[in-house]
């Protein structure tokens, strides 16, 4: 299995942890036009930073390509850069989401069986979801994080109280602020921003406190 990872060291560690039978891989970062001729699989964690790379993927016929579509959907990319000729799928590549038992994936509708087959070859269980910004689990978790910030902003509880209450009350492994730290506030902010732009729903409108922390951390 010849696999290319486009991302940072944390992304590499996520892939190595996810695919236990992975022996060899190539890692590159911040490349616009990668040469894919030597690879069977590609995992691109940074497509939102360099979306023009999708133009390369749209012409690829050999490699099976997974791109991180939490902040931008396959449909949006295909609208700008063209519908892929080969096998291009989306996956939840935000930190903390690839390490789960199921890999959350999406595809153009008619390719459902193909994406399930590709995941089986990689040795992972997967769950097909609709091609939408935020996918499913990230959309839910980030909405909870946003609401938690509103709760603290209004003085109802502290961050520590919210985290403790969430874990005790719902049996979640992390509280909302623990999730935010694990995922990265930049990822939370940018995904919520994309979700609000996509849906215009108030639940994704970024809490001023979250926005302030994001801006101060930049």
C-alpha positions in Angstrom: 0.0 0.0 0.0 1.6 3.3 -1.2 0.0 6.1 0.7 0.6 9.9 0.5 -0.3 12.1 3.5 -0.6 15.9 2.8 -0.7 17.6 6.2 1.2 18.2 9.4 2.9 15.8 11.9 -0.3 15.5 13.9 -2.1 14.4 10.8 0.6 11.8 10.1 0.2 10.4 13.6 -3.5 10.2 13.2 -3.1 8.1 10.0 -0.5 5.9 11.6 -2.7 5.3 14.6 -5.8 4.7 12.4 -4.3 2.2 10.0 -2.4 -0.3 12.0 -1.2 -2.3 8.9 0.3 0.8 7.4 4.1 0.1 6.8 5.2 2.8 4.4 3.9 6.3 3.6 5.1 9.6 2.2 4.5 12.9 4.0 4.5 16.3 2.3 3.2 19.7 3.5 1.9 22.8 1.7 2.1 21.5 -1.9 0.0 22.8 -4.7 0.5 20.2 -7.5 1.6 16.9 -6.0 2.7 14.1 -8.2 0.3 11.2 -7.5 1.7 8.6 -10.0 3.4 6.5 -7.3 0.5 6.3 -4.8 -2.5 4.1 -4.3 -4.1 6.3 -1.6 -3.9 10.0 -0.8 -5.1 11.6 2.5 -5.3 15.4 2.1 -5.9 17.2 5.5 -5.3 20.7 4.1 -7.6 21.0 1.1 -9.3 24.1 2.7 -6.0 25.9 2.8 -5.1 25.0 -0.8 -8.4 24.3 -2.6 -6.9 24.6 -6.0 -5.2 21.2 -5.4 -8.6 19.7 -6.1 -8.0 20.5 -9.8 -5.2 17.9 -9.7 -7.5 15.4 -8.0 -10.2 16.0 -10.5 -7.9 14.6 -13.3 -6.5 11.7 -11.3 -7.7 8.2 -12.4 -5.4 5.8 -10.4 -5.1 6.9 -6.8 -8.0 6.7 -4.3 -8.1 10.1 -2.7 -9.6 11.2 0.6 -9.8 14.9 1.4 -10.7 16.6 4.6 -14.2 18.0 3.8 -15.2 19.3 7.2 -14.8 23.0 6.2 -15.6 22.7 2.5 -17.7 20.1 0.8 -16.9 17.9 -2.2 -19.7 19.6 -4.2 -18.3 23.1 -3.6 -14.9 22.0 -4.8 -16.2 20.2 -7.8 -18.3 23.2 -8.8 -15.2 25.3 -9.0 -12.6 22.9 -10.2 -14.5 20.2 -12.0 -16.1 16.9 -11.2 -13.4 14.2 -10.6 -12.8 11.5 -13.1 -11.6 9.0 -10.5 -12.3 8.1 -6.9 -12.3 11.2 -4.7 -14.0 11.0 -1.3 -14.4 13.3 1.7 -13.5 12.4 5.3 -13.6 14.0 8.8 -9.9 14.9 9.1 -10.1 17.5 11.9 -7.9 16.5 14.9 -9.6 14.0 17.1 -12.1 12.6 14.5 -10.0 10.2 12.5 -8.9 8.2 15.6 -12.5 7.0 16.3 -13.6 3.5 15.5 -15.6 4.6 12.5 -14.2 6.9 9.8 -16.8 9.4 8.7 -16.7 9.6 4.9 -18.7 11.2 2.1 -18.9 10.9 -1.7 -20.8 11.9 -4.7 -24.1 10.0 -4.2 -23.6 7.3 -6.9 -20.2 6.3 -5.4 -21.4 5.0 -2.0 -20.5 1.4 -2.6 -17.1 2.4 -3.9 -16.2 4.5 -0.8 -17.2 1.6 1.5 -15.0 -0.8 -0.5 -12.1 1.7 -0.3 -12.4 1.9 3.4 -12.5 -1.9 3.7 -9.2 -2.1 1.7 -7.7 0.3 4.1 -8.8 -1.8 7.1 -11.2 0.5 8.7 -14.9 0.7 9.4 -16.6 3.7 8.0 -19.9 5.5 8.0 -21.2 7.2 4.9 -22.7 10.6 5.5 -24.2 13.3 3.2 -21.8 15.7 1.5 -22.3 18.8 3.6 -20.0 21.3 5.4 -19.3 20.0 8.9 -20.4 16.5 8.0 -22.2 15.0 11.0 -20.1 14.5 14.2 -18.0 17.7 13.8 -21.2 19.7 13.2 -22.7 18.4 16.4 -19.6 18.8 18.6 -18.8 22.3 17.3 -22.4 23.4 17.9 -22.1 22.2 21.5 -18.8 24.0 21.9 -20.4 27.2 20.6 -23.3 26.9 23.0 -20.9 26.2 25.9 -19.2 29.5 25.2 -22.5 31.3 25.3 -23.2 29.7 28.7 -19.9 31.0 30.1 -20.3 34.4 28.4 -23.7 34.8 30.1 -22.2 34.0 33.5 -24.3 30.9 34.0 -21.3 28.6 34.7 -17.5 28.4 34.5 -15.7 26.4 31.8 -14.7 23.8 34.4 -18.4 23.5 35.5 -19.6 23.1 31.9 -17.0 20.4 31.2 -17.8 18.5 34.3 -21.5 18.7 33.8 -21.3 17.5 30.3 -19.2 14.5 31.1 -21.3 13.5 34.1 -24.7 14.2 32.5 -24.1 12.8 29.0 -21.1 10.4 29.6 -19.2 12.3 26.8 -15.4 11.5 27.0 -14.7 15.3 27.0 -16.4 18.4 28.0 -17.0 21.2 25.3 -13.9 23.2 26.3 -11.7 20.1 26.5 -13.0 19.2 23.0 -12.1 22.7 21.8 -8.5 22.4 23.1 -8.1 19.0 21.7 -9.5 20.0 18.2 -7.9 23.4 18.1 -9.8 26.7 18.5 -8.9 27.7 14.9 -10.6 24.5 13.5 -13.7 25.2 15.7 -13.9 28.8 14.6 -13.4 28.2 10.9 -15.8 25.3 10.8 -18.5 27.2 12.6 -17.9 30.1 10.2 -18.3 27.8 7.2 -21.4 26.2 8.8 -23.1 29.6 9.3 -22.2 30.7 5.8 -23.7 27.5 4.5 -26.9 27.3 6.6 -27.5 30.8 8.1 -28.8 29.0 11.2 -28.4 30.9 14.5 -27.0 27.9 16.3 -23.8 28.2 14.2 -23.5 31.9 14.7 -20.1 32.3 16.5 -20.3 33.3 20.2 -18.5 36.7 20.7 -16.4 35.1 23.5 -15.3 32.3 21.2 -14.4 34.8 18.5 -12.4 36.9 21.0 -10.4 33.9 22.2 -9.8 32.9 18.6 -8.5 36.4 17.6 -6.3 36.7 20.7 -4.8 33.3 20.0 -3.9 34.2 16.4 
